[in-house]
Amino acid sequence: MKNYYQVLGVPEAASEREIKQAHHQLALLLHPDRTPDPQAQALFLDVQEAYEILGDQHRRLAYDLLRQRARELAQAPRHGLSPYDPPPAPVRRAGPRQQDIWAAQLRRYVPWARRLNWLIVSFCLSLFVDWAGPMREFTDEHVTAREVVFVSVSRSNPRIAYHITTTNTNFMLREEFGIDRLRVGWPLTVWRTPIWRVVRRIQPHGLAAFQPYAGGIYSSLAFWPAVLLVVAGAGLLPRRSHEQQLNTAVVAGLLLIITVFVLVQSA
């Protein structure tokens, strides 16, 4: 006879409210719509069967009487056994283990983790296409605004840069270049990437072309998208466990936040 109290994870003296609450939590966790796993579906059927018995007052009373009768028969002396021999241990069917519940929770989030990894891989590929593709050239740009910003993190060595705004673009310029090379109204040529609009080269009128300050994701931090691509791609490899897919998605998500921040600073 199944121990429905163990199936629901409640004591035999549990109240009707405790039984109903335990059934609601397990049914919500193991429902086939949420966890399409054969083992979870079997546990869900056991939970439903247990609640049909214990959730009804009359059926629960009859069930308790049957269990009491079964215990008395198990403790009664049998032919060939001494009445002083200990009764055989009853066979019990355990309810859902904590490990099974944890595995069911992991399976619920795996599809979202895979979607996030695919999104990050697509983002990294777009960065590569943006970097490798032909840049868009703006030949008739004029400086419309120039703002001083602090870029140093050390108080003992303060440094400033210039945030330059042109007709169609904006970028950062080093302190030693900002005063003499670009002033408001001066003409210049700007080369910008086609997808993420990162300014990679500028050429003031009559001067040689050079890179703006903090080329960002396409210069000193070019390794960052590569790390992001490796982490997200590892989560999409076949035969990865649910835990590995979730871990790679979490790490890749944190790296994505940093990458987007650097990209916004560069754009």
C-alpha positions as CSV (number, residue, x, y, z in Angstrom):
1,M,0.0,0.0,0.0
2,K,1.3,3.4,-1.0
3,N,2.1,5.8,1.8
4,Y,0.3,8.9,0.5
5,Y,1.6,11.0,3.4
6,Q,5.1,10.5,2.2
7,V,4.1,11.2,-1.4
8,L,2.9,14.6,-0.3
9,G,5.7,15.1,2.2
10,V,3.3,15.7,5.2
11,P,3.0,13.9,8.6
12,E,0.1,11.6,9.3
13,A,-1.4,14.2,11.7
14,A,-1.3,16.9,9.0
15,S,-4.3,19.2,8.8
16,E,-6.5,19.6,5.7
17,R,-4.9,22.9,5.0
18,E,-1.4,21.5,5.2
19,I,-2.3,18.7,2.8
20,K,-3.9,21.1,0.3
21,Q,-0.9,23.4,0.5
22,A,1.6,20.5,-0.1
23,H,-0.5,19.3,-3.0
24,H,-0.6,22.7,-4.6
25,Q,3.2,23.2,-4.4
26,L,4.1,19.8,-5.8
27,A,1.5,19.9,-8.5
28,L,2.7,23.3,-9.6
29,L,6.3,22.1,-9.7
30,L,5.7,18.8,-11.4
31,H,2.9,19.7,-13.8
32,P,3.6,18.2,-17.3
33,D,3.1,21.7,-18.9
34,R,6.0,23.0,-16.8
35,T,8.2,20.0,-16.7
36,P,7.9,17.7,-19.8
37,D,9.9,14.9,-18.2
38,P,8.6,11.3,-17.9
39,Q,9.9,10.9,-14.3
40,A,8.3,14.2,-13.3
41,Q,5.0,13.1,-14.9
42,A,5.0,9.9,-12.9
43,L,5.6,11.8,-9.7
44,F,2.8,14.2,-10.7
45,L,0.3,11.3,-11.1
46,D,1.3,10.0,-7.6
47,V,0.7,13.4,-6.1
48,Q,-2.7,13.7,-7.7
49,E,-3.6,10.2,-6.5
50,A,-2.5,11.0,-3.0
51,Y,-4.5,14.2,-2.9
52,E,-7.7,12.4,-4.1
53,I,-7.4,10.1,-1.0
54,L,-6.1,12.5,1.7
55,G,-8.0,15.5,0.4
56,D,-11.4,13.8,1.1
57,Q,-12.2,13.4,4.8
58,H,-14.2,10.1,4.4
59,R,-11.7,8.5,2.0
60,R,-8.8,9.6,4.3
61,L,-10.5,8.0,7.3
62,A,-11.0,4.7,5.4
63,Y,-7.4,4.9,4.2
64,D,-6.0,5.4,7.7
65,L,-8.1,2.4,8.9
66,L,-6.6,0.2,6.1
67,R,-3.1,1.3,7.0
68,Q,-3.7,0.5,10.6
69,R,-5.1,-2.9,9.7
70,A,-2.0,-3.6,7.5
71,R,0.3,-2.7,10.3
72,E,-1.5,-5.0,12.7
73,L,-1.3,-7.9,10.2
74,A,2.4,-7.2,9.7
75,Q,3.0,-7.3,13.4
76,A,1.0,-10.5,14.0
77,P,3.1,-13.7,14.4
78,R,3.4,-15.8,11.3
79,H,3.7,-19.6,10.9
80,G,7.2,-20.6,11.6
81,L,8.1,-17.4,13.4
82,S,8.3,-16.7,17.0
83,P,5.9,-14.1,18.4
84,Y,9.0,-12.4,19.8
85,D,10.7,-12.0,16.5
86,P,10.6,-8.4,15.2
87,P,8.1,-7.8,12.4
88,P,9.5,-7.3,8.9
89,A,10.0,-3.8,7.9
90,P,7.2,-2.4,5.8
91,V,7.9,-1.6,2.2
92,R,7.6,2.1,1.8
93,R,7.5,4.2,-1.4
94,A,9.3,7.5,-0.9
95,G,7.8,10.7,-2.2
96,P,9.6,13.2,-4.4
97,R,13.2,13.6,-3.3
98,Q,14.8,17.0,-2.9
99,Q,17.2,16.0,-5.7
100,D,14.3,15.3,-8.0
101,I,12.6,18.6,-7.1
102,W,15.9,20.5,-7.8
103,A,16.3,18.7,-11.1
104,A,12.8,19.6,-12.1
105,Q,13.4,23.3,-11.3
106,L,16.6,23.2,-13.5
107,R,14.7,21.7,-16.4
108,R,12.2,24.6,-16.3
109,Y,14.9,27.2,-16.8
110,V,17.0,25.4,-19.4
111,P,15.0,26.6,-22.5
112,W,15.5,30.2,-21.3
113,A,19.2,29.7,-20.8
114,R,19.6,28.3,-24.3
115,R,17.7,31.3,-25.8
116,L,20.0,33.7,-23.9
117,N,23.1,31.9,-25.1
118,W,21.8,32.0,-28.7
119,L,21.1,35.7,-28.3
120,I,24.6,36.4,-27.0
121,V,26.3,34.3,-29.8
122,S,24.3,36.3,-32.3
123,F,25.3,39.6,-30.7
124,C,29.0,38.6,-30.8
125,L,28.7,37.6,-34.5
126,S,27.2,41.0,-35.2
127,L,30.2,42.7,-33.5
128,F,32.5,40.7,-35.8
129,V,30.6,41.6,-38.9
130,D,30.5,45.3,-37.7
131,W,34.3,45.2,-37.2
132,A,35.2,43.4,-40.4
133,G,32.7,45.2,-42.7
134,P,33.4,48.4,-44.6
135,M,33.1,51.5,-42.6
136,R,30.8,54.4,-43.4
137,E,32.6,57.6,-44.3
138,F,31.3,61.1,-43.4
139,T,33.3,63.6,-45.4
140,D,31.5,66.8,-44.6
141,E,31.2,66.7,-40.8
142,H,31.6,69.7,-38.6
143,V,32.2,69.9,-34.9
144,T,29.0,71.1,-33.2
145,A,30.0,70.8,-29.5
146,R,33.0,70.0,-27.4
147,E,32.7,69.0,-23.7
148,V,35.4,68.4,-21.2
149,V,35.1,65.1,-19.3
150,F,37.3,63.4,-16.7
151,V,38.7,60.0,-17.7
152,S,41.2,59.3,-14.9
153,V,40.4,57.1,-11.9
154,S,43.4,58.4,-9.9
155,R,43.2,61.5,-7.8
156,S,46.9,62.0,-7.9
157,N,47.0,62.0,-11.7
158,P,43.9,63.7,-13.0
159,R,43.3,63.5,-16.7
160,I,40.7,64.9,-19.0
161,A,39.4,64.2,-22.4
162,Y,37.0,65.9,-24.8
163,H,33.6,64.5,-25.8
164,I,33.2,65.7,-29.4
165,T,29.8,65.9,-31.1
166,T,29.6,66.3,-34.9
167,T,26.7,66.5,-37.3
168,N,26.1,62.7,-37.4
169,T,28.6,61.2,-34.9
170,N,30.1,61.6,-31.5
171,F,33.4,60.3,-30.0
172,M,36.1,60.9,-27.3
173,L,39.3,62.8,-28.0
174,R,42.5,62.8,-25.9
175,E,43.4,66.0,-24.1
176,E,46.6,66.6,-26.2
177,F,44.5,66.4,-29.4
178,G,41.3,68.2,-28.4
179,I,42.6,71.7,-28.0
180,D,44.7,72.0,-31.2
181,R,43.0,69.7,-33.7
182,L,39.3,70.1,-33.2
183,R,37.3,73.2,-32.4
184,V,33.6,74.0,-32.7
185,G,32.8,74.6,-36.4
186,W,35.9,72.9,-37.8
187,P,35.4,70.4,-40.7
188,L,36.6,66.8,-40.5
189,T,36.0,63.4,-42.0
190,V,34.7,60.5,-39.8
191,W,34.7,56.8,-40.4
192,R,32.1,54.9,-38.4
193,T,31.1,51.2,-38.3
194,P,27.8,50.4,-40.1
195,I,25.9,48.3,-37.4
196,W,26.9,49.6,-34.0
197,R,28.1,53.0,-35.1
198,V,31.4,53.0,-33.4
199,V,33.7,55.8,-34.6
200,R,37.1,54.2,-35.5
201,R,38.9,56.9,-37.4
202,I,38.8,60.7,-37.7
203,Q,40.7,63.1,-39.9
204,P,40.5,66.9,-39.3
205,H,40.8,69.1,-42.3
206,G,44.5,69.3,-43.4
207,L,45.7,66.7,-40.8
208,A,46.5,63.0,-40.9
209,A,43.8,60.5,-39.8
210,F,44.0,59.0,-36.3
211,Q,42.0,56.9,-33.9
212,P,39.8,58.6,-31.2
213,Y,40.3,58.1,-27.5
214,A,39.3,54.7,-26.1
215,G,38.6,52.7,-29.2
216,G,36.8,50.5,-26.8
217,I,35.3,47.2,-28.0
218,Y,37.3,47.3,-31.3
219,S,40.8,48.0,-29.9
220,S,42.1,47.5,-26.4
221,L,39.0,45.5,-25.3
222,A,38.7,43.4,-28.4
223,F,39.3,40.2,-26.4
224,W,36.1,40.8,-24.4
225,P,33.6,39.8,-27.2
226,A,35.8,36.7,-27.9
227,V,35.5,35.6,-24.2
228,L,31.8,36.3,-24.3
229,L,31.4,34.2,-27.5
230,V,33.4,31.3,-26.0
231,V,31.3,31.2,-22.8
232,A,27.9,31.4,-24.5
233,G,29.0,28.9,-27.2
234,A,30.0,26.4,-24.6
235,G,26.5,26.4,-23.2
236,L,25.2,25.4,-26.7
237,L,27.4,22.5,-27.2
238,P,25.7,19.1,-27.3
239,R,25.6,16.7,-24.3
240,R,25.8,19.6,-21.8
241,S,24.0,19.0,-18.5
242,H,21.2,21.3,-17.4
243,E,23.4,22.8,-14.7
244,Q,26.2,23.6,-17.2
245,Q,23.8,25.3,-19.6
246,L,22.4,27.4,-16.8
247,N,25.8,28.3,-15.4
248,T,27.1,29.4,-18.8
249,A,24.0,31.5,-19.4
250,V,24.5,33.3,-16.1
251,V,28.2,34.0,-16.7
252,A,27.6,35.1,-20.3
253,G,24.7,37.4,-19.2
254,L,27.0,39.2,-16.7
255,L,29.7,39.5,-19.4
256,L,27.1,40.8,-21.8
257,I,26.2,43.6,-19.5
258,I,29.8,44.7,-19.3
259,T,30.2,44.4,-23.1
260,V,27.2,46.5,-23.8
261,F,28.4,49.2,-21.3
262,V,31.8,49.4,-23.1
263,L,30.1,49.5,-26.5
264,V,27.8,52.3,-25.4
265,Q,30.8,54.2,-24.1
266,S,32.5,53.7,-27.5
267,A,29.5,54.6,-29.7
